[in-house]
Amino acid sequence: MNYKRIKEKIYKWIFTVLAFSSLFFLVGIMIVLFKEGIPIFKDAGFFKFLFGAKWYPTYEPPDFGILPLILGSIWVTAGAIIVCVPLGVGSALYLNEIAGFRQRQFLKPIVELLASIPSVVYGFFGMVIVTPFLQRIFNLPTGLTALNASLILGLMATPTVCSIAEDALSYVPRAFREASFAVGANRWQTLTRVVIPAAGSGISTAIILGMSRAIGETMTVLMVAGGAAVIPKTFFSPVRPMTAAIAAEMGEAPMGGDHYHALFAIALILFLITFIFNIIAEIISRRFRIKLGLSG
Amino acid sequence: MKKLAVMMAAGIAAISLAAGTCFAEKIVMAGSTTVLPIAQKTAEEFMNDNPSADISVRGGGSSVGIAALIDGNCDIADSSRPIKDVEIQKASANGRDPVAHIVALDGIAVVVNKSNSVSKLSKKQVRDIYTGKITDWSQIGGKPGKIVVVSRDTASGTFEAFGELIMNKEKVMPSALMQASNQAVGQIIGQTPSGIGYVGLGFMSGELKAVEIEGVMPSKETVISGKYPVSRPLFMYTNGKPQGVLKEYLDFIKSKRGQELVETQGYVGLK
């Protein structure tokens, strides 16, 4: 009896520790990011760092302006949204509302399979196939542009958007649809006036999580975005998103130097952006569940 | 349960013992990706001759290698640039004494797509292209077309050498495509008709065309004779004078056979 009780207690402890380990790692990472990132704000000045237009980290004297990098990330993410929202939400609508049972059994795993392709493979595809293609059809000097990165990132974020949006659609109670049909609405009207508004916040969550997937992606943008730290003016110009700058430069930045701290500060800003995205997504999805009468 | 613990303890003890015995012959190298192929090839051959030696080779970049040497995390730091004064100060503060060994020579070839008709450039022209003063191939006698400038990342050893040998410390314009490796530069120039880039001589391929700089084509001969202006020595740094296996290995690289291996990797031997 006593032995059994102790055993139970031990198990309880083990699982408590496991459950809290995520929190532990999250806090640990945040502490490191702040500790290693803050020094550059003192040295270079917070606003000069955030809104400086020149990124010359290794020159004497160095310029640590990350505005081109932030804008690079924003451009490719915005572009990715333009690609992945129609693709992801469209496929979710088809899967949940139109496709028959067998089609769904077949298509859904395929969309999810898209998520399992390693990002370096996407990057390779972008570099070898999409780059020369864009170069030819738009007659560009180089195909390594924000557009290229947007297309590939959009494709990569599609499974995320699709599966979360599909979940949201499937949560819309059947009674909603039945009531709509009962008052004489056809399928299209039901879809656009009833189902989509009901699942709206769930779909927004899907899009925001897709954005946070796109903005954090590294390998692909390193390979296809071109890597030029300029403030982008069109989708046809090469960009250097924040993740690409960190990945390309961290290996060579001397530990403890200004450049090193600057890269940590970029990581910190990136982390805050995705953190905010995720919190917004969480709030919206909680409201959505309450609205549909599901547990919060 | 108890049995398992005992077995695990025994296992750990055995592993650490085994690690202890080969520790004596172990060499850890880290640093420049430019020196990496030389380090790998010579380490491989050296270990074939001396089965008791265990050399592990890592890349990371010149700065990383030297930082690791200063911190005592490696025995040899590969570097494509001479050690900086700041680094020497840090090293002596840590009680370390970096000693340079030149292991090979490397030329940096300025490359264009093989369809490009331009075959000669002066140092000043290359500099003007990289600072953005020259933006179109027609300005330097080529077919009209916007020049796509490709550079290595600002932290790489090749970039620093290029900066020193060509740029006179002027800044590469921000709209240059900054790439993380020699291979990436080669790949882009290979598929960009209006591109210009620079790679180590060891990374030349059929898709690329090297241009003459100040009338000199980069080649083994012009690098050794010192005529080709964009060339540099490649270093390995040790802490103090090398001894034991470390010395044998470095002697091996500098030997005739070692230098032949250097050349098979596309670099220029010392003799």
Interface residues (C-beta under 8 A of the other chain):
Chain A: K54 W55 Y56 P57 T58 Y59 E60 P68 M127 T131 P132 Q135 P141 T142 G143 L144 L222 M223 G226 G227 A228 A229 V230 S237 P238 R240 A247 A248 E249 G251 E252 A253 P254 M255 H259
Chain B: G60 G61 S62 S63 V64 A67 G145 K146 I147 V148 D153 T154 A155 S156 F159 E160 K169 K171 P174 S175 A176 L177 M178 Q179 A180 A184 Q187 I188 Q191 T192 S194 G195
